[in-house]
Amino acid sequence: MGIDKESEIAANLQIGPTSLGMVRIYVEAEGMELPLDFDPEEAEEIAEELRAAAEAARSIGEGGSKGTPRKR
């Protein structure tokens, strides 16, 4: 499955700190549990990538008009 393919899989996502000072992204889907631990610096890099992807997706959703705010 590629990143741009739709899926019928539903999942729960939780994000929070661990008692060891890590940031955990916890994914639970269809009987599977996937805990992913990152140090704080890695978590900040992931957050930056998420923001960049959200901005790109917003631009695509607006027909490529990157600088024009969408009406809500």
DRENPASE-235466 format. One record per atom (N, C-alpha, C): x, y, z; atom name. Coordinates in nm, 4 decimals. Layout:
// residues N
<node <X,Y,Z>,CA> ...
***
This chain:
// residues 72
<node <0.0852,-0.1178,0.0000>,N> <node <0.0000,0.0000,0.0000>,CA> <node <0.0894,0.1236,0.0000>,C> <node <0.0606,0.2172,-0.0865>,N> <node <0.1360,0.3410,-0.0922>,CA> <node <0.0735,0.4483,-0.0057>,C> <node <0.1438,0.5583,0.0097>,N> <node <0.0974,0.6655,0.0970>,CA> <node <-0.0239,0.7371,0.0385>,C> <node <-0.0438,0.7275,-0.0917>,N> <node <-0.1539,0.7998,-0.1552>,CA> <node <-0.2705,0.7085,-0.1927>,C> <node <-0.2785,0.5914,-0.1307>,N> <node <-0.3887,0.4989,-0.1575>,CA> <node <-0.4854,0.4988,-0.0410>,C> <node <-0.6145,0.4944,-0.0728>,N> <node <-0.7168,0.4884,0.0318>,CA> <node <-0.7179,0.3502,0.0950>,C> <node <-0.7653,0.3454,0.2194>,N> <node <-0.7701,0.2208,0.2928>,CA> <node <-0.9000,0.2121,0.3699>,C> <node <-0.9463,0.0907,0.3913>,N> <node <-1.0663,0.0670,0.4705>,CA> <node <-1.0321,0.0394,0.6170>,C> <node <-0.9050,0.0418,0.6512>,N> <node <-0.8616,0.0107,0.7872>,CA> <node <-0.8852,0.1316,0.8771>,C> <node <-0.9523,0.1082,0.9882>,N> <node <-0.9721,0.2136,1.0882>,CA> <node <-0.8719,0.1906,1.2004>,C> <node <-0.8189,0.3002,1.2548>,N> <node <-0.7193,0.2883,1.3606>,CA> <node <-0.7389,0.3979,1.4635>,C> <node <-0.6948,0.3688,1.5843>,N> <node <-0.6909,0.4685,1.6907>,CA> <node <-0.5470,0.5150,1.7050>,C> <node <-0.5290,0.6441,1.7272>,N> <node <-0.3963,0.7031,1.7394>,CA> <node <-0.3905,0.7814,1.8690>,C> <node <-0.2872,0.7542,1.9477>,N> <node <-0.2635,0.8291,2.0704>,CA> <node <-0.1194,0.8782,2.0679>,C> <node <-0.0968,0.9989,2.1188>,N> <node <0.0370,1.0563,2.1236>,CA> <node <0.0570,1.1152,2.2623>,C> <node <0.1700,1.0841,2.3232>,N> <node <0.1969,1.1388,2.4556>,CA> <node <0.3370,1.1045,2.5030>,C> <node <0.3761,1.1622,2.6165>,N> <node <0.5088,1.1347,2.6718>,CA> <node <0.5096,1.0023,2.7484>,C> <node <0.6256,0.9384,2.7529>,N> <node <0.6421,0.8177,2.8330>,CA> <node <0.7133,0.8542,2.9631>,C> <node <0.7154,0.7614,3.0563>,N> <node <0.7831,0.7849,3.1843>,CA> <node <0.9356,0.7884,3.1690>,C> <node <0.9864,0.7517,3.0514>,N> <node <1.1303,0.7537,3.0266>,CA> <node <1.1741,0.8762,2.9467>,C> <node <1.0841,0.9732,2.9290>,N> <node <1.1196,1.0961,2.8584>,CA> <node <1.1158,1.0846,2.7074>,C> <node <1.0455,0.9863,2.6564>,N> <node <1.0301,0.9698,2.5124>,CA> <node <0.8901,1.0175,2.4735>,C> <node <0.8701,1.0348,2.3442>,N> <node <0.7373,1.0665,2.2924>,CA> <node <0.6875,0.9406,2.2231>,C> <node <0.5694,0.8935,2.2626>,N> <node <0.5145,0.7713,2.2041>,CA> <node <0.3981,0.8045,2.1128>,C> <node <0.4043,0.7483,1.9926>,N> <node <0.2907,0.7449,1.9020>,CA> <node <0.2404,0.6012,1.9083>,C> <node <0.1168,0.5849,1.9528>,N> <node <0.0600,0.4521,1.9741>,CA> <node <-0.0551,0.4327,1.8769>,C> <node <-0.0416,0.3306,1.7922>,N> <node <-0.1425,0.3011,1.6909>,CA> <node <-0.2047,0.1650,1.7232>,C> <node <-0.3384,0.1622,1.7221>,N> <node <-0.4105,0.0378,1.7473>,CA> <node <-0.5115,0.0189,1.6349>,C> <node <-0.5034,-0.0972,1.5674>,N> <node <-0.5937,-0.1244,1.4559>,CA> <node <-0.6112,-0.2740,1.4378>,C> <node <-0.7358,-0.3177,1.4219>,N> <node <-0.7695,-0.4556,1.3877>,CA> <node <-0.6868,-0.5568,1.4664>,C> <node <-0.6866,-0.5463,1.5985>,N> <node <-0.6155,-0.6415,1.6821>,CA> <node <-0.4655,-0.6225,1.6869>,C> <node <-0.4136,-0.5154,1.6311>,N> <node <-0.2709,-0.4876,1.6286>,CA> <node <-0.2417,-0.3659,1.7150>,C> <node <-0.1357,-0.3704,1.7914>,N> <node <-0.0915,-0.2552,1.8696>,CA> <node <0.0505,-0.2222,1.8283>,C> <node <0.0764,-0.0947,1.8000>,N> <node <0.2081,-0.0535,1.7530>,CA> <node <0.2550,0.0691,1.8309>,C> <node <0.3366,0.0485,1.9343>,N> <node <0.3920,0.1619,2.0073>,CA> <node <0.5223,0.2071,1.9397>,C> <node <0.5309,0.3335,1.9048>,N> <node <0.6496,0.3901,1.8408>,CA> <node <0.7059,0.4987,1.9321>,C> <node <0.8274,0.4798,1.9812>,N> <node <0.8885,0.5766,2.0723>,CA> <node <0.9964,0.6568,2.0011>,C> <node <0.9961,0.7882,2.0278>,N> <node <1.0912,0.8800,1.9669>,CA> <node <1.1484,0.9710,2.0735>,C> <node <1.2760,1.0095,2.0558>,N> <node <1.3278,1.1089,2.1492>,CA> <node <1.2647,1.2433,2.1128>,C> <node <1.2668,1.3399,2.2034>,N> <node <1.1972,1.4670,2.1779>,CA> <node <1.2392,1.5366,2.0487>,C> <node <1.3667,1.5291,2.0130>,N> <node <1.4130,1.5947,1.8897>,CA> <node <1.3513,1.5283,1.7665>,C> <node <1.3473,1.3944,1.7675>,N> <node <1.2835,1.3236,1.6561>,CA> <node <1.1353,1.3572,1.6483>,C> <node <1.0700,1.3669,1.7627>,N> <node <0.9272,1.4002,1.7657>,CA> <node <0.9028,1.5387,1.7064>,C> <node <0.9924,1.6339,1.7353>,N> <node <0.9782,1.7681,1.6765>,CA> <node <0.9953,1.7642,1.5259>,C> <node <1.0878,1.6807,1.4753>,N> <node <1.1051,1.6663,1.3310>,CA> <node <0.9793,1.6072,1.2675>,C> <node <0.9202,1.5088,1.3340>,N> <node <0.7960,1.4489,1.2842>,CA> <node <0.6853,1.5532,1.2812>,C> <node <0.6771,1.6352,1.3864>,N> <node <0.5753,1.7408,1.3915>,CA> <node <0.5936,1.8390,1.2756>,C> <node <0.7173,1.8738,1.2436>,N> <node <0.7438,1.9641,1.1309>,CA> <node <0.7001,1.9000,0.9992>,C> <node <0.7266,1.7697,0.9845>,N> <node <0.6848,1.6994,0.8624>,CA> <node <0.5331,1.6943,0.8520>,C> <node <0.4651,1.6731,0.9641>,N> <node <0.3183,1.6733,0.9644>,CA> <node <0.2636,1.8098,0.9235>,C> <node <0.3218,1.9151,0.9769>,N> <node <0.2764,2.0503,0.9403>,CA> <node <0.2981,2.0782,0.7921>,C> <node <0.4150,2.0381,0.7399>,N> <node <0.4436,2.0587,0.5975>,CA> <node <0.3466,1.9794,0.5106>,C> <node <0.3167,1.8554,0.5507>,N> <node <0.2221,1.7739,0.4744>,CA> <node <0.0822,1.8333,0.4802>,C> <node <0.0431,1.8849,0.5980>,N> <node <-0.0891,1.9475,0.6106>,CA> <node <-0.0990,2.0705,0.5209>,C> <node <0.0067,2.1488,0.5159>,N> <node <0.0065,2.2676,0.4295>,CA> <node <-0.0028,2.2277,0.2827>,C> <node <0.0711,2.1239,0.2428>,N> <node <0.0657,2.0770,0.1044>,CA> <node <-0.0727,2.0219,0.0719>,C> <node <-0.1304,1.9456,0.1635>,N> <node <-0.2643,1.8897,0.1409>,CA> <node <-0.3686,2.0004,0.1311>,C> <node <-0.3547,2.1012,0.2159>,N> <node <-0.4480,2.2143,0.2111>,CA> <node <-0.4386,2.2842,0.0760>,C> <node <-0.3169,2.2994,0.0261>,N> <node <-0.2974,2.3629,-0.1036>,CA> <node <-0.3615,2.2818,-0.2154>,C> <node <-0.3466,2.1506,-0.2088>,N> <node <-0.4087,2.0636,-0.3090>,CA> <node <-0.5606,2.0730,-0.2999>,C> <node <-0.6130,2.0728,-0.1784>,N> <node <-0.7573,2.0813,-0.1565>,CA> <node <-0.8173,2.2117,-0.2018>,C> <node <-0.7347,2.3150,-0.2073>,N> <node <-0.7820,2.4464,-0.2511>,CA> <node <-0.7540,2.4693,-0.3988>,C> <node <-0.7206,2.3637,-0.4685>,N> <node <-0.6939,2.3765,-0.6111>,CA> <node <-0.5600,2.4397,-0.6419>,C> <node <-0.4663,2.4276,-0.5483>,N> <node <-0.3327,2.4782,-0.5732>,CA> <node <-0.3131,2.6246,-0.5411>,C> <node <-0.4136,2.6932,-0.4871>,N> <node <-0.3985,2.8344,-0.4526>,CA> <node <-0.3388,2.8451,-0.3130>,C> <node <-0.2065,2.8272,-0.3042>,N> <node <-0.1374,2.8134,-0.1772>,CA> <node <-0.1537,2.9331,-0.0848>,C> <node <-0.1510,3.0529,-0.1347>,N> <node <-0.1544,3.1692,-0.0480>,CA> <node <-0.2928,3.2198,-0.0118>,C> <node <-0.3958,3.1662,-0.0719>,N> <node <-0.5308,3.2156,-0.0495>,CA> <node <-0.5977,3.1379,0.0637>,C> <node <-0.6379,3.2061,0.1692>,N> <node <-0.7060,3.1347,0.2778>,CA> <node <-0.8415,3.0798,0.2338>,C> <node <-0.8751,2.9649,0.2847>,N> <node <-1.0019,2.9013,0.2531>,CA> <node <-1.1106,2.9601,0.3434>,C> <node <-1.2284,2.9842,0.2885>,N> <node <-1.3400,3.0341,0.3681>,CA> <node <-1.3988,2.9216,0.4491>,C> <node <-1.4336,2.9502,0.5744>,N> <node <-1.4910,2.8474,0.6622>,CA> <node <-1.6286,2.8829,0.7036>,C> 
***
